[in-house]
Amino acid sequence: MPPDRPVILTGDRTTGPLHLGHYVGSLRNRVALQSSHRQFLLLADAQALTDNADDPARVSRNVVEVALDYLAVGIDPAVTTICVQSALPALAELTMLYLSLVTVARLERNPTIKDEIQARGFGRDIPAGFLCYPAAQAADITAFKATLVPVGEDQVPMIEQTNEIVRRLNRQAGRAVLPEAKALVPRHGRLPGVDGRAKMSKSQGNAIPLSASDAEIDAAVHRMYTDPDHLRASDPGRVEGNVVFTYLDAFDPDAVAVEALKRDYRRGGLGDVALKRRLSGLLRDLIGPIRERRAALARDRDGVIDVLRAGTGRARALTRATRDEIHAGLGLFAWA
């Protein structure tokens, strides 16, 4: 593997086990790219605390839970470095530095932050750490000198703000200390929840976890939103906004067959039960092996923790070196 292969940085907040939305949005891309890229996966426990400070034990507990999901879907720690955010002090140091390069007004204008603030109902009681998340994410990305960041479409403004910080820092340094990053948006970037009203989310209770049993998968698919006017199989139905078809587009490998199902549904003559039965089978086949691997890995939690310690150690050395290079570029004295 060439040493100059592109660098990927991505990760997840450790607020609970991962679900199908994570799988479609980033996990399967990470598995596909890990052999051709130098990939780092960040267990973002420090960022998770910005709006979960009342339950830090939950955040800490889910570090291992999310790591189990990574390993169960096929992330190979021999080629992908899995690391814990809070154990990388250079990230916090760079966050503090970057907060001096952005304004509160710019942070508040970030569309991703605006949407998340509204969704959580913070009003003006916004945790300062949450508002400053774009600077913290910029620290994460730049500390690893990532050039590619797999994100959902709603996260693209975060990458844009990271690059603003990079350009300002490089101008002040008078040279390209840091590279800019590109967002890698998957074809199916956001998977709706089974209720069809929002993106799939643990907090919304509309997610299918990667550890779901067959019965849980069937129950979730059974309550999926379709077309409320499609009362009988013979009625013409709407495909647009129909969650079952959205999931079939994301998970059914036979795109030709799915297009034929859409034609039949629009024309009338295809019932929701048949569609949901097909989708249930696909999701059982996908999740079943992941669930089994996860259960086997969970029986050796010490082994999972060893993976995290090793990956975090490698990441700590790398991010410290980047921090030192940034400080040198800006003319900051190296006290340590």
N, C-alpha and C positions, 0 to 999 in steps of 0.2 A: 504494500500500500504506500503510495507516494507521500512524503511527509508534508507536502504543501497542499494537500487536499482541502476542500472548503470546510469551514468550521460551522457547525450547527449548535445553537444554544436554545433550549426550550425547557419547559418544566410545568409543574402544576402546584397549585396551592394545596397544602395538606389539611384539608377540612373534612375529608371523608374518602372512602374508596371511589375509584373512577367508574365511569359508566359508558354506555354506547356513544354518547355525544363526544366524549374524549377520544374514543376509538376512531370515530369518523373524522373528527377535527384534527387529530394529530398523531395518535398512537400508531396507526398502521403506516403512516408516512415515516415515522421515526424508525420503525422496524425495517422498512424498505430502503432507507437511506443510510443506515448505520454502517454498512460495509464500504460504501463509497465516499463517506464523509467522516470527518473527525467530530464526533457528536458528544455533547455534554447535556445531561438531564439534571435539572435543578429541582430539588424538593423544596418548594418555596414556603417553608414554615415561618420565616420572619415576616413575609408579606401577608401570610394568612392571619397573623396576629393583629394586623391593622384594623380589622373589623371583627376579630374574635378574641379580644383581650380579656373578655370576661370568662373565657373557658380555655386557658392555655394548655391544659392537659389534653383536651380534644385535639388540638393542633399537633402537639408532640406525639400523641398516640398514633395519629394517622400518617406520620412519616414512614413508618414501616408498612402500613396498609397500602399506601400509594406505591411504595417500592415493590411490594408483592404484585401489584397490578402490572407494573412495568415488566417485571421478570416473567410473569405469566403470559403476557401477550407476545413475548419473543425478544424483548430487549436483552442483548448479550453484554454482560458487564466486562467481557474480555475486549470488546471493541467500542462500547459506549461507556463513558464515565458518568456514574450516578453519584450525585453529591448533595449535601445538606446545606441549604443557604445560610442558616444561622451560624454554622461552623466555619464560615469563610469571612473573616473580619475585613478583608480588603473590599468586599461589596458594600459594607456599611460606610467605610471610609470614603469610597468613591461616591456613594449617594450623598454624603454631606458636601463633598466638593461640588457635585453637579447641581445641588440646590442653590448654590451661589451663581449658577449660570442660567437659571430660569426664574421667571416671575410667578407670583401667585395667580395673576390674571391669565398667564399662558397655561398653567396647570388646569385652571378652571375651564378654559376653552377646549381642552382636549375632549373630543366627542365621546371617547370610551369612558372617561371619568364622569362626564356629565350624565351619561346614560346609567352608569352604575350607581351614582349618587341618587338619581331619581328612583331607580329600581329598589334601592334599599331604604328609601324614605328618610334619608338623613336630614333633609332640609338644610339649615345652616349648622347643625350639630355634626359636622363632618370630622371624623378622626383625622388629625393632621397627617398621620402616617398614610392613610388611605389617599388623601389628596396628593401626597407627594409620591405616589406609586410610579408615575412616569419617570421620575428621576431615579428611583430605585431600580426600575426595570432597565433603564439605560445603563446603570452600573452593572447589572447582571450581564447584559449583552456585551458591553465593551470590555469587561474584565476578562472575558474569554476570547476577545477579538473575533466574535462571531460575525460571519458574513451572510448567514442564512438563518432566519428565525421562522419556524413553522407556527402559524397563528391562524385563528379564525378571522374572517373578514372584519369583524367588529373590533379586532385588536390592531388593525393596520395603523390607526393614528398613533399608537404607542411606538411603533417602529419609526414613524415619521418624526416624532418628537425626539427619539433617541438620536436620529441622524442630525437633527438640529443641534443637539448638544455636541455631537462629534465634530461637526463643522466648526462650531464656535471654539472648541478646545484646540482643534488643529490650527485654526487661524492664530490663536494666541500663542501656540507653540512655534508657529512659523514652519511647520512641517507636518506630514501625515503621521501622527502618532498612532491614530486609531483608524480602522477601516469603517466605512458605512455598511449597514446591514440591509438585506432585502427580506421582505416578508414572503414566505411561502404559504399561499392560501390554497387549501385542498379544494378539489372539485365540489365536494359536498362539505362546505365549510361550517355550516351550522345545522345541527339536527334538532328539529322541534321536539318538544316533550310529547308524551303520548296523548295529552289533552289538546294539543294543537294550538295552545294559547301563548306559548313562550318557548325559548330554547330549553333543551333538556337540562335540568338542574336538580341537584340533590335537595336544595332548599325549597324548591317548588313542589317536591314530591311527585314529579312527572318523569322520572328517569328510570332506565333499566340498567342496574349495575352489572359489571362484568362478572360478578360472582352469582348472578341470579340463577335460581333453579329452573328446571323446565316448567314447573307449575307457575312460577312467578313470571316467566316469559310469556306463557299462554295467557295469564290473567292480564298482563300489561297490554298485549296485542289485542285482546278481546275488547278492552275499553278505549282503544285508539279512536280518535276523531276521524270520521270519513266525510260523507256528504249527508247532512241531515235531511235533505229532500229525496234521497235515494232510499225510499221506503221498501220497495220490492225489487227483486233481481231484474225484473223486466223493465224497470224505470231507467231512463237515461241518467247517468251520474256525472258529477264533476270530478275531474282529476286534480285540478288546481286547488291547493289548500288541503287536499286529502292526505292525511298523515301516513296512511298505509302505503300509498304510492310513493311518497317521499322516501320512506324507508326501503321500499323495493328498489328505487333508483340507487340508493346508497349501498345496498347489500346483495342484491340479486345479480349474479355474474352473467345471466342470460338477458342482455339488454334488449335483444330482438323479441323475446317472449314477453318482456315487460311492456314494450310498445304495443304488442298485440293485445295484451290485457287492457291497456288504456283505451284502445279503440273499441273493444267489446264493452267496456264500462260506460264509455260516452254514448255508445249506440243503445245500450240497454241489453240485458240478458246475462249480466255477470253480477253475482251477489257479493256482499261484503264478507260473508262467512268464508267463501272460497278464497278470497284474497288474503284474509287474515290467517287462514290455515297454511297458505303458501309461505307467508312471512314468518309465522311461528316456526315452521320447519327450518327456514334459513337461519333464524336467530338461535335456535337450539343447536344447530350444527356449528355455528360460530362460537357461541359462548360456552358450550359444553366442555371442549378441550381446555379453554382458558380457565374455567372454573376448577377443573381437575388438577391442572398444573399449579394453580394458586393454592389449592388445599394441600398439595404435597409440599410446596415451598413453605407454607405456614407452619408445618411441623418442624421446620428447622429455622426458627427465627434468629438464632445466633448466627447462622450462616448468612442470612440476609443482612444482619447488622454488620458482619465482617465485610460484605460487599460495599456497604455504605461508608464504612471507615476507610477502606482502601481508596474508593473513588474520591472521597472528600479530601484525603491526604494529597492526592495528585492535583486536585482542583485548587487546594489552598496554595500550593507552591506556584501554580500557574497564575492565579489571580494576584498573588503578592508581587510577582514579577511585573505584571501589567501595571499595577498601582505604582510601583517604583518608576517605571518608564514614563508614566503620565506625570508624576511629580517632577521628574527630571526635565521633561519637556516644557513644563510651566515654570521651571526655575525654582521649585520649592526645595528647601533644604532637607536632606535625608537625615533625620534625627536618629532613626533606628537602624 
